[in-house]
Every structure is written in C-alpha cells, then in structure tokens.
Amino acid sequence: MKKKDLINFEGKWKGKEKDANGFGGREMQFLELAERLILFLLLLWLFLIPFENRARAADSTVVESVSIDFQSQYGDAEEIIPPEINVLENYVEIRSIQYRKNFESWVPAQKVRVEVLLGTKDNKVFAANFNKSKVNVSGANFVEASPRGSELLLKLDYIPRMVLGRTSRAGWNKAHTMAIWKKVSYAPAYTVVLYGDDKKITEFTNVKTTFLDLSKAMSDLRKTYYYEVKATPSTDEEKQYMKDGEFVTASTEELQEPEGSNPVSASENEKSIDDALLEGNGVAPNSWRYVGRHWYFIDENGKVKKGWLERNGAWFFMDQQGVMQTGITKTGEDKYAFFKEDGTMAANTWLQVDPETWYLFGTDGYMIFGWWQNSRGQWYYMNKDLQGKMQIGWLLKDREWYYMDKTGTMQTGFQVINGKKYYFDGQGKMLKNTTVEGVVLGADGAAA
C-alpha cells in the first residue's frame, strides 16, 4: 500500500470510537450477532438431542413386547360369539388364529385354547426371549409364547360368554304344590319367584334342580298361586361369563307327579341313591337329576341309569353308582374316553393337560395308543406305558430308537440333540455304526 493511501485509510477512522481492543462500533455489532447465532445453534442442538434419541428408539428393528386384546360380546340367548382379537402395536400383525375346539362345541364359562400367530411389519423382528412379562393380554389368559421362525406363536385361554336361554316348559305336579320345568342348556342354577294373587310371596335363588317344592310357601289356600323361573349362573366366576336368562311364567300344565311315594325296587347297595334321587322330587322319567354335586339320569323305568347313555346324538357315561362322568374315564378293558364338563364324550380331538402332556382321542371317542399319523404325514407315538400320553423326546420301540421333538413329531434326517448329531431314516429309526453323507455315526448313533 502506498504512503498516500495509508494516510487516507487512517483518516477514515478519525473521530470514530474504539473499544479497549481497538475495535470500532460496526465490528462490535458483528461480534455480538455472531455470538447470538452461536448460542442459538447450541441451544437448538441441545433441544434436538432427546427427539433424535426417541427417533432412534422408534426405528429399532427389535420388537421387545406385544399387547393383544380380546373383545368379548354377548349374543342372543344361547348364542356364543367368537371374540374380536387385535394387537395394539401397528408394526405387529395377526397372521392366523386357531382354536383347539370346534366352535360348535364351545361351552360358556369353559376355557378354550387359542393359538394366535403374529408377524411383524416395517422390517422389524421379534426378540428371542418372549415370556409372560413381555406379552400384555386383556380379555384372555396367557399360556405360552414361542418363536416360529420369524413369527411368534401365542397360546392363550379364552372363556366364552353367553346369555342363558329360557325353559321350554314350566308347570306343576298333579297336586299343584311342586314347580317342575324343563332344563335349560348350560344352566348351572335357577331362580324361582312365587306369586300369590299377583303379589310376590318369596324368591328362591341358586336352585340346582329342575323342580322345587313350594307347598310350605303356599299356606293361604284362598290365594291363586303361580311362579316364574329363569336360568342363572351359580358362582361368582360363572357370573363373569354368563347372564341370566329370561323369566318364564309357569302354566297350569301338569308335567309329572313325584315318584317318591312308589320308589322303584333296588338292591341294597343302590337303594340309598335311588331314594335320594326319587323321593318327592317330581322328576319325570328320561330326565336328569342333580344330587350331592353329581348328575344322574332317571331312565324310562324311573331307575338310575348306569353305563353308556345316548341323548340326542351325544354320548354320556355313568359309573356304577350312576354318577355322570367328566374328564378321562375308563369305560372298559383298555378303553379310555374323554368327557367334557357337560358330560358329553369328545371325539377326534387332542386333549392338553399341561404344556408337555397331550392325549389323542379318535373318531370313536376312545384314547389312541401307539403310532398315529396325521393328515400332513407326520408321525406321533401315544405311549400306552404312560397311560396314553404323547411321547416327547427319545423313544425305544422294538429295539429301535426314535426321537420326537417338543411337539411330539417324529424326526427324520440329521438332527442335533443335546449338542450331538444323529441321523434318523425315513421311518424315524436312528442309524448307528454307519456313514451317512460322509458323516461317521458311532455305536450310540452320535457323529464321531
């Protein structure tokens, strides 16, 4: 720079204020603006950190928990409506829903095993260790969660709901002192209300029979009496899944007079049961009777039925005392059947007692023993030595070793079991002392 120019440059600052560092006003304004900009950017950065962390968490590819909701609803009388099942996470979807029982065999207040297969969306995957704490269930009960490849299988217990029906007939005995009505399907109990001249006299709740002696309550012979009856749940638990049926007003129809005055002849060991069932009960022949927390059936001769009983296409089994059987029951030599809570025999079905105990019943209703092949060609073994329990794990049969996985399915081909490699041929037999596809198998069947 020339001397003249330098003098002119310095002259421009004559009369200008300078700070202690020699800066002028414009420089001060620029520095203050820069400081404010830097402070703003710093605060903006600090503010965006939490949102960035949340965004990263939302972008996580691992699904750590799921929530599933069963929406129940009541239908018309004696109608069961399947629940509406939804998952609450929008990145999880239901792939399939399977019930262990046919819908036609559902019973109110009796649990039904449900298998819900879940899949993921948006490139997410399920965590490997799902358990009860990671599955939030409403409207059903959690049983088990297990991976199925990239999917997750949930096993849950759902309890159906129902509005109880109405009795088809309600009348009296000949003396007009005992109320008698027809049984309502699935009804655990009944409520009976007695009226005299259109005014309520008394109410009887939790009646477990289809009859009721009202003679003591009808003491004023000048009144005209009638009663109403409706089906009701019995216990607090049943009240969660059943609603009362509608009242039915009894007609003047005579149904069946009590048989108690002329009990049927019976042997000494049967007499106490027959007396308890028949004395003053007014139950018609060919009808059920509930006594001492057990169900009995009175045949056409007024006698307690024993053995097999067929009613409207359903089969029941009564023991030597006439008690209707439920659960797994021996009905003959090496003959076992499964009877549901309502006493009807189940057929062509699996029965799960606990996570590792399964039984199979054929189309004839009897428990299956030995080898069994399903429609997909998979083989299972129902072990008679274990009272028909489905075999899981190793099986020694006719000096041959087989292996069933945790679902009971017989394995073939190469399998790794407890860290050792084995080979099973097309019939499921473990090979030993041989070489398969270059793998040497020892005397115990394990690869060397």
C-alpha positions in Angstrom: 0.0 0.0 0.0 1.3 3.5 -0.9 2.1 6.0 1.8 -0.6 8.3 0.5 -3.2 5.5 0.6 -2.2 4.6 4.1 -2.7 8.2 5.3 -6.2 8.2 3.7 -7.1 4.8 5.3 -6.1 6.0 8.7 -8.0 9.2 8.1 -11.3 7.4 7.7 -11.2 6.4 11.4 -10.7 9.8 12.7 -13.4 10.7 15.1 -14.6 7.0 15.4 -15.0 5.4 18.8 -12.8 2.4 19.5 -13.0 -0.1 22.4 -10.2 -1.2 24.5 -9.1 -3.7 21.9 -9.2 -1.2 19.2 -12.5 -2.3 17.6 -15.0 0.1 16.2 -18.8 0.1 16.5 -19.5 -2.0 13.4 -17.1 -4.7 14.4 -18.8 -4.8 17.8 -22.2 -5.3 16.3 -20.9 -8.1 14.1 -19.3 -9.9 17.0 -22.5 -9.6 19.1 -24.5 -11.0 16.2 -22.1 -13.9 15.8 -22.2 -14.7 19.5 -26.0 -14.8 19.5 -26.1 -17.0 16.4 -23.6 -19.5 18.0 -25.7 -19.5 21.2 -28.9 -20.2 19.3 -27.3 -23.0 17.4 -26.0 -24.5 20.6 -29.5 -24.4 22.3 -31.1 -25.8 19.1 -28.7 -28.7 19.2 -29.3 -29.4 22.9 -33.1 -29.3 22.3 -33.0 -31.8 19.4 -30.9 -34.5 21.2 -33.9 -36.1 23.0 -36.0 -36.2 19.8 -33.1 -37.8 18.0 -32.8 -40.5 20.7 -36.6 -41.2 20.6 -36.5 -41.4 16.8 -33.7 -43.9 17.0 -35.6 -45.9 19.6 -38.7 -45.9 17.4 -36.6 -47.1 14.5 -35.3 -50.1 16.5 -35.8 -53.3 14.5 -36.4 -55.5 17.6 -40.0 -55.9 19.0 -39.5 -56.3 22.7 -43.2 -56.7 23.7 -46.6 -57.1 22.3 -50.1 -56.3 23.5 -53.1 -58.4 22.4 -56.8 -57.6 23.2 -59.8 -60.0 23.2 -63.0 -58.1 22.8 -65.9 -60.2 24.0 -69.6 -59.6 23.4 -72.9 -61.3 24.3 -75.2 -62.5 21.5 -78.8 -63.6 21.7 -79.9 -66.2 24.2 -77.8 -69.4 24.0 -75.6 -67.8 21.3 -71.8 -67.7 21.7 -70.0 -65.1 19.6 -66.2 -65.5 19.0 -64.1 -62.7 20.3 -62.6 -59.9 18.2 -58.8 -60.2 18.6 -56.5 -57.3 17.9 -52.8 -56.4 18.5 -52.3 -52.9 19.7 -48.8 -52.3 18.1 -49.2 -51.1 14.5 -45.9 -52.8 13.5 -47.3 -56.3 14.5 -50.0 -58.1 12.7 -52.1 -61.3 13.2 -51.2 -63.9 10.6 -53.6 -66.6 11.8 -56.0 -67.6 14.7 -56.7 -71.2 15.5 -59.0 -72.6 18.3 -58.4 -76.1 19.7 -62.1 -76.8 20.0 -64.6 -76.6 17.2 -66.8 -73.6 17.6 -69.9 -75.8 17.8 -68.5 -77.4 21.0 -67.8 -74.2 22.9 -69.4 -74.1 26.3 -69.9 -70.8 28.3 -67.5 -70.3 31.2 -65.4 -73.2 30.0 -61.9 -72.1 28.6 -60.9 -72.6 25.0 -57.3 -72.8 24.0 -56.4 -70.2 21.3 -53.3 -70.1 19.1 -52.5 -66.6 17.6 -49.6 -66.4 15.1 -48.1 -63.0 14.9 -45.9 -61.4 12.3 -44.0 -58.1 12.0 -44.0 -55.2 9.6 -41.6 -52.4 8.7 -38.5 -54.8 8.7 -38.9 -55.5 12.4 -38.2 -58.8 14.2 -39.3 -60.3 17.5 -37.0 -60.5 20.4 -35.7 -64.1 21.0 -36.8 -64.4 24.7 -40.5 -63.6 24.8 -42.2 -64.6 28.1 -45.3 -63.6 30.1 -43.8 -60.3 31.2 -43.4 -59.2 27.6 -47.0 -60.2 26.5 -49.8 -57.9 27.7 -53.1 -59.7 27.4 -56.6 -58.4 28.1 -59.7 -60.4 27.9 -57.9 -63.8 28.0 -55.2 -65.6 29.9 -51.6 -66.0 28.8 -50.3 -69.6 28.5 -47.1 -69.6 26.4 -45.1 -67.6 23.8 -42.8 -69.4 21.4 -40.9 -68.4 18.2 -41.9 -69.9 14.8 -39.1 -68.8 12.6 -39.6 -65.1 12.0 -43.1 -65.3 13.6 -44.3 -65.5 17.2 -46.9 -68.0 18.4 -49.0 -67.1 21.4 -51.1 -69.6 23.2 -53.9 -68.2 25.3 -57.0 -69.4 27.1 -60.3 -67.6 26.2 -63.5 -68.1 28.2 -66.7 -67.8 26.1 -69.7 -65.8 27.3 -73.4 -66.5 26.9 -76.9 -65.2 27.8 -78.7 -68.3 29.1 -81.8 -69.4 27.4 -85.4 -69.9 28.5 -87.0 -73.1 29.7 -89.4 -74.6 27.1 -92.0 -75.8 29.6 -92.9 -74.8 33.2 -95.8 -76.4 35.1 -96.8 -78.3 38.2 -97.3 -81.7 39.6 -100.9 -83.0 39.9 -101.3 -81.6 43.5 -100.2 -78.2 42.3 -97.6 -78.0 45.1 -94.4 -78.7 43.2 -92.9 -76.5 40.4 -91.4 -78.5 37.6 -89.7 -77.1 34.5 -87.6 -78.3 31.6 -83.8 -78.0 31.8 -82.1 -75.0 30.1 -78.9 -75.8 28.2 -75.7 -75.0 30.2 -77.8 -73.5 33.1 -75.9 -74.0 36.4 -78.9 -72.9 38.5 -82.3 -71.3 38.5 -84.2 -68.6 40.3 -87.8 -69.2 41.1 -90.2 -66.4 42.3 -93.6 -67.4 43.8 -96.6 -65.1 43.5 -99.9 -65.2 45.2 -102.7 -63.1 43.8 -100.2 -61.2 41.6 -98.1 -60.3 44.7 -94.6 -61.6 45.3 -94.6 -64.1 48.1 -91.0 -65.3 48.1 -87.9 -65.9 45.9 -85.6 -69.0 45.7 -82.2 -68.5 44.3 -79.4 -70.8 43.2 -81.8 -73.8 42.8 -79.7 -76.6 41.3 -82.6 -78.9 40.3 -85.4 -78.6 37.7 -88.1 -78.8 40.4 -88.9 -77.1 43.7 -91.4 -78.0 46.4 -93.5 -74.8 47.1 -96.1 -76.3 49.4 -94.8 -74.6 52.6 -94.8 -71.2 50.9 -98.4 -71.6 49.6 -100.1 -71.7 53.0 -103.1 -69.5 52.2 -105.5 -71.6 50.1 -107.6 -68.6 49.3 -104.9 -67.2 47.0 -104.2 -68.1 43.4 -100.5 -69.0 43.1 -98.2 -69.1 40.1 -94.4 -68.9 39.7 -91.8 -67.6 37.4 -88.4 -69.4 36.7 -85.3 -68.3 34.9 -81.8 -69.8 34.3 -78.9 -68.2 36.2 -75.2 -68.6 36.8 -74.4 -70.1 40.2 -70.9 -69.0 41.3 -69.2 -65.6 41.1 -66.9 -66.9 38.4 -69.8 -68.1 36.3 -71.4 -64.7 36.6 -68.4 -63.2 34.8 -69.2 -65.2 31.7 -73.0 -65.9 31.9 -76.0 -63.7 32.0 -79.4 -64.6 33.4 -82.0 -65.9 31.1 -85.5 -64.5 30.8 -88.2 -65.4 33.3 -90.8 -67.8 32.1 -94.3 -67.8 33.8 -95.5 -71.3 34.6 -98.7 -72.5 33.0 -101.3 -74.7 34.8 -99.9 -77.7 32.8 -99.3 -80.8 34.8 -95.9 -82.3 34.0 -95.0 -85.4 36.1 -96.2 -86.3 39.5 -93.5 -87.1 42.1 -92.4 -90.7 42.2 -91.3 -90.7 45.8 -94.4 -92.5 47.1 -93.6 -95.5 45.0 -89.9 -95.8 44.7 -88.6 -98.5 42.3 -87.2 -101.6 43.8 -83.4 -101.6 44.1 -80.7 -103.8 45.5 -79.3 -102.8 49.0 -76.3 -101.0 47.6 -78.4 -99.0 45.2 -81.3 -98.1 47.5 -79.8 -95.1 49.1 -79.0 -93.5 45.8 -82.4 -94.3 44.3 -84.2 -93.0 47.4 -82.2 -89.7 47.3 -82.9 -89.3 43.7 -86.6 -90.2 43.6 -88.1 -89.3 47.0 -90.5 -86.5 46.5 -88.7 -85.0 43.5 -91.4 -85.0 40.9 -88.8 -85.6 38.1 -90.2 -87.3 35.0 -88.6 -90.5 33.6 -85.9 -89.9 31.0 -84.6 -86.8 32.7 -81.6 -85.6 34.6 -81.3 -85.1 38.3 -78.6 -83.1 40.3 -77.9 -84.6 43.7 -74.9 -84.1 46.0 -73.0 -82.2 43.4 -73.4 -85.0 40.9 -75.6 -85.5 37.9 -77.7 -88.7 37.5 -80.1 -89.8 34.8 -83.5 -91.4 35.5 -84.5 -93.9 32.8 -87.9 -94.7 31.4 -88.5 -97.1 34.4 -87.6 -94.5 37.0 -84.3 -96.2 37.7 -80.9 -94.6 38.0 -79.0 -95.2 34.7 -75.6 -96.8 34.7 -73.0 -97.3 31.9 -73.4 -95.7 28.5 -76.2 -93.2 27.8 -77.1 -91.7 24.4 -79.1 -88.5 24.3 -79.8 -86.5 21.1 -76.8 -88.0 19.4 -74.4 -87.3 22.3 -72.9 -90.0 24.5 -72.5 -89.9 28.3 -71.1 -92.5 30.7 -72.4 -93.1 34.2 -70.4 -95.1 36.7 -71.6 -98.0 38.9 -73.3 -95.5 41.2 -75.0 -93.7 38.3 -72.8 -90.6 38.5 -72.2 -88.8 35.2 -68.5 -88.9 34.4 -66.3 -86.0 33.2 -62.6 -85.9 32.2 -60.6 -89.0 31.2 -62.6 -92.1 32.2 -62.0 -95.8 31.8 -65.1 -97.3 30.2 -63.8 -100.9 29.6 -60.8 -103.1 29.3 -58.1 -100.8 27.8 -60.8 -98.4 26.8 -60.5 -94.7 27.8 -62.6 -91.8 26.7 -62.7 -88.1 27.5 -65.9 -86.5 28.7 -66.3 -82.7 28.7 -67.7 -80.7 31.6 -71.2 -81.1 30.4 -70.7 -84.9 30.3 -70.7 -85.3 26.5 -68.0 -87.5 25.0 -65.4 -85.8 22.9 -64.2 -87.4 19.6 -61.4 -86.8 17.1 -59.6 -84.3 19.3 -56.4 -83.6 21.2 -56.5 -83.0 25.0 -53.8 -81.0 26.7 -53.4 -81.5 30.4 -50.2 -79.4 30.8 -47.6 -77.9 28.4 -46.0 -81.3 27.9 -48.9 -83.7 28.4 -51.1 -84.5 25.4 -53.7 -87.2 24.7 -55.4 -88.1 21.5 -58.9 -89.4 21.1 -60.1 -91.0 17.8 -63.3 -90.6 15.8 -64.9 -93.3 18.0 -64.1 -91.2 21.1 -61.5 -93.7 22.5 -58.0 -92.8 23.5 -55.4 -93.8 20.8 -52.4 -95.8 21.7 -49.2 -96.5 19.7 -48.2 -94.9 16.4 -50.5 -92.3 14.7 -50.1 -90.3 11.5 -51.9 -87.0 10.9 -53.2 -85.7 7.6 -49.8 -84.0 6.8 -47.9 -87.3 7.1 -46.3 -86.5 10.5 -46.0 -89.4 12.9 -46.7 -89.3 16.7 -46.5 -92.0 19.4 -49.1 -92.3 22.1 -47.3 -94.2 24.9 -49.5 -96.8 26.5 -46.9 -97.3 29.3 -47.6 -93.6 30.1 -51.4 -94.1 30.1 -51.7 -92.8 26.5 -49.5 -89.7 27.0 -48.0 -88.4 23.8 -44.3 -89.2 23.6 -41.8 -86.4 23.7 -38.0 -86.9 23.4 -36.3 -90.3 23.0 -38.4 -93.5 22.3 -37.1 -97.0 22.4 -39.5 -99.2 20.5 -38.8 -102.8 19.2 -35.1 -102.3 19.9 -35.1 -99.2 17.7 -34.5 -95.6 18.8 -36.7 -92.7 17.7 -36.8 -89.1 18.6 -39.9 -86.8 19.0 -39.5 -83.1 19.2 -41.3 -80.9 21.8 -44.5 -81.0 19.6 -44.4 -84.8 19.6 -43.5 -85.1 15.9 -41.2 -88.0 14.9 -37.9 -86.7 13.5 -36.1 -87.8 10.3 -32.8 -86.9 8.7 -29.9 -85.2 10.6 -30.8 -83.8 14.0 -28.7 -82.1 16.7 -29.9 -83.3 20.2 -28.2 -82.1 23.3 -25.2 -80.9 21.3 -24.7 -84.3 19.4 -25.5 -85.0 15.8 -27.7 -88.0 14.9 -29.3 -89.4 11.8 -32.9 -90.9 11.5 -34.0 -92.7 8.4 -37.3 -92.2 6.6 -39.1 -94.4 9.2 -37.7 -92.4 12.1 -35.2 -95.1 13.2 -31.8 -93.9 14.5 -28.9 -95.2 12.4 -25.6 -96.3 14.1 -22.3 -97.9 13.2 -22.5 -96.5 9.6 -21.6 -93.5 7.5 -24.3 -91.2 6.0 -23.3 -88.4 3.6 -19.8 -88.6 4.8 -20.7 -88.4 8.5 -19.5 -91.3 10.6 -22.0 -92.4 13.2 -20.8 -94.4 16.2 -22.3 -97.2 18.2 -24.5 -94.8 20.1 -25.7 -93.2 16.9 -23.8 -89.9 17.5 -21.5 -88.5 14.9 -17.8 -89.1 15.7 
